[in-house]
Amino acid sequence: MRELVELMVRSMVDHPEQAHVNEVAGEGIVVYEVSVAEEDIGKVIGKGGRIANAMRTVVKAAATRADRRATVEILS
């Protein structure tokens, strides 16, 4: 699932080499922390957070198919 998040993030930013996804396992949930170049933050969040919410929806759907819980956080 980490690869899915990386693919989504790297495909939408101008500096894909600076995009990093860190997987943090918590109590019953996996959090994917996304960090990108400062000038790419807006592209990952989107207008009104629409792109970030869409990424969270895709990751939650993929996690549900694998009987897991997951979410995406964007680090600034």
C-alpha positions in Angstrom: 0.0 0.0 0.0 3.0 2.3 0.6 3.8 1.9 -3.1 0.3 3.1 -4.0 0.7 6.2 -2.0 4.1 6.9 -3.5 2.8 6.4 -7.0 0.0 8.9 -6.4 2.2 11.5 -4.8 5.1 11.3 -7.2 2.8 11.5 -10.2 1.4 14.9 -9.2 4.4 16.8 -8.0 7.1 18.7 -9.9 9.9 17.3 -7.8 9.2 13.6 -7.4 12.7 12.9 -6.1 11.9 14.9 -3.0 8.6 13.1 -2.3 8.9 10.6 0.6 6.3 8.3 2.2 6.9 7.0 5.7 4.7 4.2 7.0 3.9 4.4 10.7 2.0 1.5 12.4 -0.2 2.6 15.2 -2.9 0.8 17.3 -4.9 -0.9 14.6 -4.2 1.6 11.9 -1.3 2.4 9.6 -0.6 6.1 8.9 1.3 7.0 5.7 3.1 10.3 6.3 3.7 12.2 3.0 6.4 14.8 2.7 7.1 16.7 -0.5 9.1 19.8 -1.6 7.7 23.1 -0.1 6.5 24.3 -3.6 4.6 21.0 -4.1 2.5 21.1 -1.0 -0.4 22.8 -2.7 -0.5 20.2 -5.5 -0.7 17.4 -2.9 -3.4 19.1 -0.8 -5.4 20.6 -3.6 -8.1 23.3 -3.5 -10.0 22.9 -0.3 -8.2 19.7 0.4 -9.9 17.8 -2.3 -6.8 15.9 -3.6 -5.7 15.0 -0.1 -9.2 13.7 0.7 -9.3 11.7 -2.6 -6.0 10.1 -1.7 -7.3 9.2 1.8 -10.4 7.6 0.2 -8.4 5.5 -2.2 -6.0 4.3 0.6 -9.0 3.5 2.9 -10.6 1.5 0.1 -7.4 -0.4 -0.6 -6.9 -1.0 3.1 -10.5 -2.3 3.6 -9.9 -4.9 0.9 -6.9 -6.1 2.9 -8.9 -6.1 6.2 -6.8 -3.2 7.5 -7.2 0.4 8.5 -5.0 3.1 6.9 -4.9 6.9 6.4 -2.7 9.5 4.8 -1.2 12.5 6.5 0.5 15.3 4.7 3.5 16.8 6.6 4.3 20.4 6.0 
